Amino acid sequence: MSDPASKLSWDDLRIVRAIARTGAVAAAAEMLGINGSTAARRLAKVEEVLGVALFDRRRTGYVVTAQGEEVVALAERVELDVVGVARRVSGHGEGHAGDLRITTSDSILLYFLTPIIAAFKARNPAVRVEVNVGNGALNLARGEADIAIRATEAPPENLFGRKTAVIAWAPYAACSSATVRPALDRQWVSYGGRLSGLKAAELVAARVSPDDIGYRTDSVAGAAAAIGAGLGVGYLPCMLGDLSPGIERVGPIEPMLNDDLWLLTHPDIRRSGRIYAFMTHCAEAIGQSRDLVEGRLGAASGQGAAPDRQLRFPEALR
């Protein structure tokens, strides 16, 4: 007797998974770019082959059954296998050409990573680079990105990569020569929303009165712009603060805010031509810029700032 599962194709599994995600046959068909009647017919075929109902048909939509959940889980596993094999094969065949998708944060990309990418593109013009900016984790296993460049002390265990440097943070304010100057020790720029758990946000909250935090943002690059506009003093990674125009350090590096800079990819594609080439290029470039990343850019340490520019916390909040 043949196994019923042997009669199922990858397309069948994709349709079941899409219906489970959308809760409707029409929406699933639109997601997959097929006709709605085709999706309904394929679902009926799968249920007939397996001899079970994969969904409860309700007025509010299709709700996956316990048996359906098992088929969806199977589809997820098959997808990972299909994507992994396809990427390994295409990666080995393309060499230093093709699409390269990078995910990173705005603070790393803005002034630091962009020149590194430009230098790589100059040497590898056949590589098309796409950068996704955000602090959320994209799923490299599913092909949502090829390389992640992240500030983290706990990189995902399923990824391959290396720690390239320690990211130092320090307090910054608008330059003393700027037309708009912040009131040091009074108005602060901090982080909120998706970045409310950032170590810098927690440090400011512990040391500064809430009334003195006049501006919050969920963008580190946005915080640098706010500091430059005179909205207050705030903590920034030195790799952003030391390169941002119109701002200067007003205190020493804060070791409590240190983070690790990781260069990560998925093990299945780490030896593909363009991935390996960029990982190597990026690691070398970061190595040459470690003084910037780790906050050792000579006199720009905040230690030598003029007395009226030195950051001071209220005694009670230290």
Secondary structure, 3 states (H helix, E strand, C coil): CCCHHHHCCHHHHHHHHHHHHHCCHHHHHHHHCCCHHHHHHHHHHHHHHHCCCCEEEECCEEEECHHHHHHHHHHHHHHHHHHHHHHHHHHHHHCCCEEEEEEECHHHHHHHHHHHHHHHHHHCCCEEEEEEECCCCCCHHHCCCCEEEEECCCCCCCCEEEEEEEECEEEEEECCCCCCCCCCCCCEEEECHHHCCCHHHHHHHHHCCHHHEEEEECCHHHHHHHHHCCCCEEEEEHHHHCCCCCEEECCCCCHHHCEEEEEEECHHHCCCHHHHHHHHHHHHHHHHCHHHHCCCCCCCCCCCCCHHHCCCCCHHHC
